[in-house]
Amino acid sequence: MPMLPAAPLLPPETAGPAAVRSRRGLALGLAAVLVAVVAGGGVGYAVLHGKDGRTDAKPAATPWTEPTPTATKAFGTRSGGSHYGSPRLLLLPIPGGYLPGPDVDEYGNDVALDAEQAQRLVKGDSRDMSAKERKELNEAVDSLHIESAGMRTYTQTGGGLVVQIRIVQMRNKQAARAETDYFTAFTKAMGVFRTGPKVKGYPKATCVLPPAEPGDALDEMTCQATEGDLMVTMTADGPRPLAKSDAVDLLRDQLDRIKDPGMTV
C-alpha cells in the first residue's frame, strides 16, 4: 500500500497538537476512499474478503442515467440515489449555535469544487510517492468517476467544537456505497481506534476516534457515511471531553438533508 496523503483541517500556519491531530483525522477520512481501491484493492479488500490483499479487480461503475430533475427544486435526489444541484446547496447550512469555521487549507471554509478540483483534493499530495504508487493512486481515484465535491466548516458558539463536513459526488455509486463498508472494516481491523457514537437513523454510518493520548487536552472524531452517489466525511475537533453527540447531530442533519434535500429548499 502506498502512503496515504494527509490534508489538514486547519490552515497550514496553525501549529501545535491541534494541527497535528487534525491532519491525522483527515488522513483517516482519505483512507476510506483510497484503501478500497489503491493497489487493486489492497488492505481494504483483504479486510472484507479475507484475501491476501492483491487483486486486479476494480469497483465496477454503476450504469448512469440522467432523469430530469424536478424543475421547482434547486437541488435534490434523482431516481436511483444520484443528486443534482450545487454542492453548496447539498451541504448543511450553518445551524443555530454555530458560526463559520476555519479555512480548509487554501480552499476556504465554504467551497464547491468541480470534477477536476475534487479529484485533486481526493488524490492529495503525492510528492512523496514513487512513480508506480502515484500511477496506482491516479488510476484508483479515476475509477471513482468523481464529479464534484463540497466542504464547509462549523465552529460551535462558545463550545470550542470545530467540525468539517465534506461531500464527494461520484458517478460510481457502487464504489460510493463500498467506501463506508471499507472504512468500518478497516478501522475495526486496525484495533486501535475508539468507537464513536451511532448516528440515529443511519446504521451504516461509522464514527471513530484515534487512540487516547494521556495528558492531551484535545480530541478528534472522524465519521463516514454514504447517501446515493454522495460520500460524506465529517471530522470534529475540540477540547476533551469532545462534544461527540453535538457533532453527530450535525452529521445526522447533513444526511437528512441529502436524503430528501428538496424538502429544505
C-alpha positions in Angstrom: 0.0 0.0 0.0 1.4 3.5 -0.8 1.5 6.1 1.9 -1.8 7.8 2.2 -1.6 11.6 1.7 -2.8 13.9 4.5 -4.7 17.2 4.2 -5.0 19.5 7.2 -8.4 20.5 8.6 -6.9 23.8 9.9 -4.8 26.3 7.9 -1.1 25.4 7.4 0.0 28.2 9.7 -1.9 26.7 12.7 0.8 24.9 14.8 0.7 22.6 17.7 -1.2 19.5 18.8 -4.5 20.6 17.2 -3.0 20.9 13.7 -1.2 17.5 14.1 -4.4 15.8 15.3 -6.5 17.4 12.6 -4.1 16.2 9.8 -4.2 12.7 11.3 -8.0 12.7 11.3 -8.4 13.9 7.8 -5.9 11.3 6.6 -8.2 8.7 8.2 -11.0 10.1 6.1 -8.9 9.9 2.9 -8.0 6.3 3.8 -11.7 5.5 3.5 -11.5 6.4 -0.2 -8.1 5.1 -1.0 -7.7 1.9 0.9 -10.6 0.3 -1.0 -9.0 0.8 -4.4 -5.3 1.7 -4.3 -3.1 -1.2 -5.4 -6.0 -3.2 -6.8 -8.0 -3.3 -3.5 -5.0 -3.7 -1.1 -5.7 -3.8 2.6 -9.3 -2.8 2.4 -10.2 -5.7 0.1 -8.3 -8.1 2.3 -10.1 -7.0 5.4 -13.6 -7.5 3.8 -12.9 -10.7 1.8 -10.1 -12.5 3.7 -7.7 -12.4 0.7 -4.0 -11.7 0.6 -4.6 -8.0 -0.3 -3.7 -8.4 -4.0 -6.3 -8.3 -6.7 -6.7 -6.7 -10.1 -10.4 -6.1 -9.5 -11.7 -2.5 -9.5 -15.2 -1.3 -8.5 -17.5 -1.5 -11.4 -19.2 1.7 -12.4 -23.0 1.6 -11.9 -24.9 2.3 -15.1 -25.5 6.0 -15.2 -28.9 7.6 -16.1 -29.9 11.2 -16.3 -33.5 11.5 -15.2 -34.9 15.0 -15.5 -34.9 16.7 -12.0 -38.0 18.5 -10.7 -37.8 22.0 -12.1 -39.1 23.6 -8.9 -36.2 22.3 -6.8 -32.8 23.9 -6.7 -31.3 20.6 -5.5 -32.5 17.1 -4.8 -32.2 13.4 -5.3 -33.0 11.7 -8.6 -34.4 8.2 -9.0 -31.6 5.8 -8.1 -30.0 8.0 -5.5 -28.0 10.4 -7.6 -28.1 14.0 -6.6 -28.3 17.3 -8.5 -27.6 20.9 -7.5 -24.5 22.8 -6.3 -22.5 21.1 -3.5 -23.1 24.3 -1.5 -26.8 23.6 -1.5 -26.3 19.9 -0.6 -24.1 20.9 2.3 -25.8 21.6 5.7 -26.2 25.4 6.2 -24.7 26.9 9.3 -27.3 26.0 12.0 -28.2 27.9 15.1 -25.5 27.8 17.8 -22.7 27.7 15.2 -20.6 30.1 13.2 -18.5 29.6 10.1 -15.4 27.6 10.9 -11.7 27.9 9.9 -10.4 27.6 6.4 -9.5 24.2 5.0 -6.0 24.8 3.6 -6.2 27.0 0.5 -9.9 26.2 -0.1 -11.5 28.4 2.5 -14.3 27.4 4.8 -17.2 27.1 2.3 -16.3 25.8 -1.1 -17.7 23.9 -4.1 -15.3 22.1 -6.3 -15.7 20.9 -9.9 -14.7 17.4 -11.1 -11.0 18.3 -11.7 -10.6 20.2 -8.4 -12.4 17.4 -6.5 -10.1 14.8 -7.9 -7.1 16.8 -6.9 -8.5 17.1 -3.4 -9.0 13.4 -3.0 -5.6 12.5 -4.5 -3.9 14.8 -2.1 -0.2 15.5 -2.1 1.5 12.6 -3.9 5.0 14.1 -4.0 6.4 11.5 -1.5 5.1 8.6 -3.6 7.1 6.6 -6.1 6.1 6.9 -9.8 4.4 3.5 -9.6 2.5 4.4 -6.4 1.4 7.7 -8.0 0.2 5.9 -11.1 -1.8 3.4 -9.0 -3.3 6.3 -6.9 -4.4 8.2 -10.0 -6.0 5.1 -11.6 -7.8 4.3 -8.4 -9.2 7.7 -7.9 -10.1 8.0 -11.6 -12.1 4.8 -11.3 -14.4 6.5 -8.8 -15.6 9.0 -11.5 -15.6 11.9 -9.1 -17.9 14.7 -10.4 -17.8 17.3 -7.7 -17.1 18.0 -4.0 -18.0 20.5 -1.3 -16.6 21.4 2.1 -17.9 23.6 4.9 -16.6 24.1 8.4 -18.6 25.0 11.5 -17.5 26.4 14.9 -19.7 25.9 17.9 -20.5 29.1 19.6 -18.7 29.1 23.0 -18.1 25.4 22.9 -14.7 25.0 21.1 -16.1 22.3 18.8 -14.8 22.7 15.2 -16.5 20.5 12.5 -15.7 20.0 8.9 -18.2 18.3 6.6 -17.1 17.2 3.2 -19.2 15.6 0.4 -17.7 13.9 -2.6 -20.1 13.1 -5.5 -19.1 10.2 -7.7 -20.7 8.6 -10.7 -19.5 5.2 -9.5 -22.3 4.7 -6.9 -21.2 1.1 -6.2 -17.8 2.4 -5.1 -19.5 5.2 -3.0 -21.5 2.6 -1.1 -18.5 0.4 -0.6 -16.4 3.1 0.9 -18.3 3.3 4.2 -18.0 -0.5 4.4 -14.3 -0.4 3.9 -14.0 2.5 6.4 -15.8 0.5 9.0 -13.9 -2.7 8.4 -10.5 -1.1 8.1 -10.8 1.0 11.3 -12.1 -2.1 13.2 -9.4 -4.3 11.9 -6.7 -1.8 13.0 -7.8 -2.5 16.6 -6.6 0.9 17.9 -9.4 3.3 17.2 -12.1 4.1 19.8 -15.6 3.5 18.7 -17.7 6.7 18.3 -21.4 7.1 18.8 -24.1 5.8 16.4 -25.9 8.1 14.1 -29.7 7.7 14.7 -31.5 6.6 11.5 -28.2 5.8 9.7 -27.0 2.4 10.9 -24.2 2.2 8.3 -22.6 5.5 9.2 -19.4 4.9 11.2 -17.6 7.2 13.7 -14.2 6.5 15.2 -11.7 8.3 17.4 -7.9 8.0 17.5 -6.2 6.3 20.4 -6.4 8.4 23.6 -3.2 10.1 24.5 -2.6 10.8 28.2 -2.4 14.4 29.0 -3.8 15.6 25.6 -6.4 18.3 26.1 -7.8 17.9 22.6 -9.7 15.1 20.9 -11.0 14.3 17.4 -13.6 12.1 15.8 -14.0 11.1 12.1 -17.3 9.8 10.7 -18.1 8.4 7.3 -21.4 7.7 5.6 -22.9 7.3 2.1 -26.1 8.6 0.6 -26.6 7.5 -3.0 -23.7 8.9 -5.0 -22.5 11.1 -2.2 -19.8 10.1 0.2 -19.9 12.2 3.4 -16.9 12.6 5.7 -17.1 14.6 8.9 -14.2 15.5 11.2 -14.8 17.1 14.6 -12.1 18.6 16.8 -12.4 20.1 20.2 -11.3 20.0 23.9 -11.8 16.9 26.0 -14.4 15.6 26.6 -15.2 16.0 23.0 -18.8 17.0 22.3 -19.4 13.9 20.3 -23.2 14.0 20.5 -23.3 17.6 19.1 -21.1 16.6 16.2 -23.2 13.5 15.4 -26.3 15.7 15.5 -24.7 17.8 12.7 -23.9 14.7 10.7 -27.5 13.4 11.1 -28.8 16.8 9.9 -26.5 16.6 6.9 -27.6 13.1 6.0 -31.3 14.1 6.4 -30.7 17.0 4.0 -29.3 14.9 1.2 -31.7 12.1 1.9 -34.6 14.3 0.8 -32.9 17.7 0.3 -35.7 19.3 -1.8 -37.9 19.5 1.3 -35.5 22.0 2.9 -35.2 24.4 -0.1 
